[in-house]
Every structure is written in structure tokens, then in C-alpha cells.
Amino acid sequence: MKLRILPLLILLPLQLLAVNDDFLKREEFELVLVPSIREAPLAGANGSLWVTDLWIRNSASEAVIFAQGEPYCHNPFCLEGRPHTIDPMTTSRPQDVLEPLSGDAGLFYVEKRFADQLFFSLRVRDVSRMAESAGTRIPVVRENEMYSTAFELLNVPVNSGRLNLRLYETDNVIDQVLVRVLLLPMHGEQELASVTTVLYPRSRVTDFPALPSQTVLYDLAQVLPIAHTDAIRIRIEPLVPGRFWAYVTITNDTTNEVTVVAPD
């Protein structure tokens, strides 16, 4: 009897693993880029303390998988093999239940069949000046809103504060992701300045990376000619294959008020 039972005990974990793999089909999930996740305040200039608030509404009539990185555990012996889900008809803050969930950005995965029934709100605010501003909205980016070719940010003010450009790539398939950034006038094609930068991967190569490749170009207006004070266009040209997104923040030096410019 022992000789007959032993093979069954060996095959059982493999069978469970195969069942788990059935749920790990990337094409069944929509990728969502959350560009900023920070529960603990981050100190900034002029005594500012920055946090981001992420909220999600599940309007579906059943629980929906919403996970950072791989939705399921690969290990058949794993006791935490169930994915994180959002209960039906509820509003929640993922940072309250998911760990680790603090950093510059995160990649999340939601079941495609429910993707249009999930709604997001992401807001950055300076908690040291809560009485002065309720914060600024930052887009939460769906998979079909990302770019594989050049794209532009329009009407970017250059004399209203510190101009920082944040760049993201979500495939994480090569060691260095190269991007060329062109600063152009609102009218015409004469280049005012250009920068080539590297986005370093933050995740291991997987179908479900938890973190994007990313970088920040700080005080980008400093590379412009001194005489140029008009609003500009920022053209982002990927130099390698991938899926890209970017946005600009302009932070006022006096009030710390943040303006966000994103592709539309």
C-alpha cells in the first residue's frame, strides 16, 4: 500500500501547481500603472510633507482580483496562494491591506472581465498645508493608455515652479530602457533642448512585474535657453521596444501647489 500511496502524494502538488498555472494567464488581466504610492509622508522643499491617497471602487456584483505583481502564488505548498480581491460594491484603499505598497510607482493587475467596473482616484497632497489645498489628481493609467511610439505632453509651463518629468516603462524585458526627451516650442519644430536618459528596471523579468522601470528628470526647465519663458511641448521618443508613459509636475516655489501635465 505504501508504494501505491507515495506516487499519489508526489503527484498531488504537481496537480495543484497546474491548477494554479491555469489562473496565471497574463491575457486575462489588465495592467494598471499607479504612478505614485506613498503612505508615509515624504519630506520635500519648504517644509512640505507629501503623501498620495489611492482609492478604488468595485462596482461589480462579485469580488474582483486586484494584485500588485503576480495575482497567484506559484508554490503549491504556499498557504497564501489566494490573490487579493476587492469585495463587490465596495470602496477601499489598497495601501491599507497590501504590503509592500510604498514607493514611487506600482504595477497592478485586474481581471479584464471586470476592468470597466473598477474606478480609481489617486491624489497627491502636502499634509503640512492641508488647510490650503485638497491636493492634485494624478492619472491612474490603464494598459491601453500607454505608448509604444513617440508621444507628447502639451502646454507645459516653464516659469511657474520646479518642473520634474517622470518616465515609466512597464515591460521590464531589458536591462536599460533608453528614452530621448525633446523640449520643443508650442509652435514649430525647432528643438530647444534634448536629453537622453535611462529607465532602470525595478522588477525581475516576469509576466506580472510588480514595479515599472522608471526615472525622474528634475528641474528640467534648467536645460532650456535662458530667454525662453513660454510654455513648451515635451516629446518622449522611446529608443527601445516597450510600453511607456510619462507626466510632468510643476511645483510652485512659494505655495508648493502642484500642477500635473499628462498625455491626453
C-alpha positions in Angstrom: 0.0 0.0 0.0 2.8 2.4 0.8 4.3 2.0 -2.7 0.9 2.9 -4.2 0.2 6.0 -1.9 3.6 7.5 -2.4 3.3 8.3 -6.1 -0.1 10.0 -5.3 1.5 12.2 -2.7 4.2 13.2 -5.2 1.7 13.9 -8.0 -0.7 15.9 -5.9 1.4 19.1 -5.5 2.1 19.0 -9.3 -1.5 18.8 -10.0 -2.2 21.8 -7.7 0.5 23.7 -9.4 -1.1 23.0 -12.8 -4.4 24.3 -11.5 -2.7 27.5 -10.3 -1.0 27.9 -13.6 -4.4 27.9 -15.3 -5.2 31.1 -13.4 -1.9 32.8 -14.4 -2.7 33.7 -17.9 -1.5 37.2 -18.5 -4.0 37.9 -21.2 -6.8 37.5 -18.7 -5.6 40.6 -16.8 -5.4 44.3 -17.5 -2.3 46.1 -16.3 -2.8 49.3 -14.3 0.1 51.7 -13.6 -0.2 53.6 -10.4 2.4 56.3 -10.8 2.8 57.2 -7.1 2.2 55.2 -4.0 3.3 56.7 -0.7 1.6 56.2 2.6 4.3 57.6 4.8 4.9 61.3 4.3 7.9 62.2 2.1 9.8 65.4 3.1 10.1 68.0 0.3 11.2 71.6 -0.2 10.0 74.4 2.1 8.9 72.0 4.8 6.4 70.1 2.7 5.3 66.6 3.5 3.9 64.6 0.6 1.5 61.7 0.6 -0.6 60.0 -2.1 -4.1 58.7 -1.5 -5.2 55.8 -3.7 -8.9 54.7 -3.7 -10.6 52.0 -5.7 -14.3 51.4 -6.2 -15.5 48.0 -7.3 -19.0 48.4 -8.8 -19.2 44.7 -9.9 -21.6 42.3 -8.2 -18.7 40.0 -7.2 -15.2 40.2 -5.8 -12.5 41.3 -8.3 -8.9 40.3 -8.3 -6.6 43.4 -7.9 -3.0 42.5 -7.1 0.4 44.1 -7.3 2.6 41.7 -9.3 1.6 38.1 -9.8 -2.0 37.5 -8.7 -1.4 33.9 -7.5 1.3 32.1 -5.7 3.4 29.7 -7.8 4.3 27.4 -4.9 1.7 24.6 -4.4 2.7 24.5 -0.7 2.1 28.2 -0.3 -0.6 29.0 2.3 -1.1 32.5 0.8 -2.0 31.2 -2.6 -5.2 33.2 -2.9 -5.0 36.6 -4.6 -6.0 39.9 -3.1 -9.6 40.8 -4.1 -11.8 43.8 -3.7 -15.3 42.9 -2.4 -18.3 43.6 -4.5 -19.9 47.1 -4.4 -17.2 48.5 -2.0 -14.7 51.3 -1.9 -11.3 50.6 -0.5 -7.7 51.8 0.0 -5.3 49.1 -1.2 -2.5 50.6 0.8 -4.3 49.5 3.9 -4.1 45.8 3.1 -1.3 45.2 0.6 2.3 45.0 1.6 4.7 46.3 0.5 2.8 49.2 -1.0 5.0 52.2 -0.6 7.3 53.6 -3.2 7.4 55.7 -6.4 5.1 53.5 -8.5 3.5 50.1 -8.8 2.1 47.8 -11.4 -1.3 46.2 -10.6 -3.4 43.6 -12.4 -7.2 43.4 -12.6 -9.3 40.8 -14.3 -10.2 42.1 -17.7 -13.8 40.9 -17.5 -14.3 43.4 -14.6 -11.9 46.2 -15.7 -14.6 48.6 -16.7 -16.3 48.2 -13.3 -13.3 49.4 -11.3 -12.8 53.1 -10.7 -9.7 54.8 -9.4 -8.8 58.0 -7.6 -5.1 59.0 -7.0 -4.3 62.3 -5.4 -1.0 63.8 -4.1 -1.2 66.4 -1.3 1.1 68.3 1.0 -0.1 67.4 4.5 1.8 70.3 6.0 -0.6 72.7 4.2 -3.9 70.7 4.4 -5.9 73.9 5.0 -4.7 75.5 1.8 -5.2 72.7 -0.8 -7.0 69.4 -1.0 -4.3 68.0 -3.3 -3.8 67.3 -7.0 -5.1 64.4 -9.1 -2.6 62.1 -10.8 -3.9 59.8 -13.5 -4.1 56.1 -12.9 -3.0 54.6 -16.3 -4.8 51.6 -18.0 -2.9 49.3 -20.3 -4.4 50.7 -23.4 -3.4 54.3 -22.4 0.3 53.5 -22.7 2.5 54.3 -25.7 4.9 52.1 -27.8 5.8 55.0 -30.0 6.6 58.7 -29.5 4.1 60.8 -27.6 3.9 64.4 -26.3 2.9 66.5 -23.3 1.4 69.8 -24.3 1.3 73.3 -22.8 3.9 72.7 -20.1 4.6 75.9 -18.2 8.3 76.6 -17.5 8.3 79.6 -15.3 5.8 78.6 -12.6 8.0 76.4 -10.4 10.1 73.3 -10.3 9.5 71.2 -13.4 10.0 67.4 -12.9 9.4 64.8 -15.6 8.6 61.3 -14.5 9.0 58.5 -17.0 7.8 54.8 -16.9 8.1 51.6 -18.9 6.1 48.6 -17.9 7.5 45.6 -19.8 10.8 45.3 -17.9 12.4 43.0 -20.5 15.8 44.5 -20.9 18.5 45.9 -18.6 18.4 49.5 -19.8 15.4 51.3 -21.2 16.6 54.3 -23.3 14.3 57.3 -23.9 15.0 60.6 -25.7 13.3 63.7 -24.3 12.9 66.7 -26.6 11.8 70.1 -25.4 10.0 72.0 -28.2 8.1 75.3 -28.6 4.3 75.1 -28.8 4.5 76.2 -32.4 7.2 74.9 -34.8 9.7 72.1 -34.7 12.9 73.8 -33.7 14.5 71.9 -30.8 15.1 73.9 -27.7 16.9 71.2 -25.8 17.1 67.4 -25.6 18.1 64.8 -23.0 18.7 61.0 -23.4 18.0 59.1 -20.2 17.9 55.6 -18.9 15.0 53.9 -17.1 16.3 51.2 -14.8 14.1 48.1 -14.3 12.9 47.7 -10.7 11.4 44.2 -11.1 12.6 40.7 -12.2 11.5 39.7 -15.6 8.1 38.1 -15.3 4.7 38.2 -17.0 3.5 40.1 -13.9 6.2 42.6 -12.9 5.3 44.4 -9.7 7.3 47.6 -10.4 7.9 49.6 -13.6 11.2 50.8 -15.0 11.2 54.5 -14.1 13.3 57.6 -13.7 12.8 61.3 -12.8 14.3 64.3 -14.6 14.4 67.0 -12.0 14.4 70.8 -12.8 14.0 70.0 -16.5 13.5 73.7 -17.4 17.1 74.4 -16.4 18.3 72.9 -19.8 16.2 75.5 -21.7 17.7 78.6 -23.2 17.5 81.4 -20.6 15.4 83.6 -22.8 12.7 81.0 -23.3 9.8 81.5 -20.8 6.8 80.4 -22.9 5.0 77.1 -22.4 6.6 74.2 -24.2 5.8 70.7 -25.6 7.7 67.7 -24.3 8.2 64.9 -26.8 9.1 61.5 -25.5 10.8 59.2 -28.0 11.3 55.5 -26.9 14.6 54.2 -28.3 13.8 50.6 -27.4 10.7 48.5 -27.6 8.3 48.7 -24.7 5.2 50.4 -23.3 5.7 53.9 -21.9 4.0 56.7 -20.1 5.1 60.0 -18.5 3.8 63.0 -16.7 5.2 66.4 -15.5 4.7 68.0 -12.2 5.2 71.8 -11.7 5.6 72.7 -8.0 5.3 76.3 -7.1 8.3 77.5 -5.1 6.1 79.7 -2.8 2.9 77.8 -2.3 4.0 74.3 -3.0 0.9 73.9 -5.2 1.4 71.1 -7.7 0.2 71.2 -11.4 0.2 68.0 -13.3 0.5 67.7 -17.1 -0.1 64.3 -18.6 -0.7 62.9 -22.1 -4.3 63.0 -23.2 
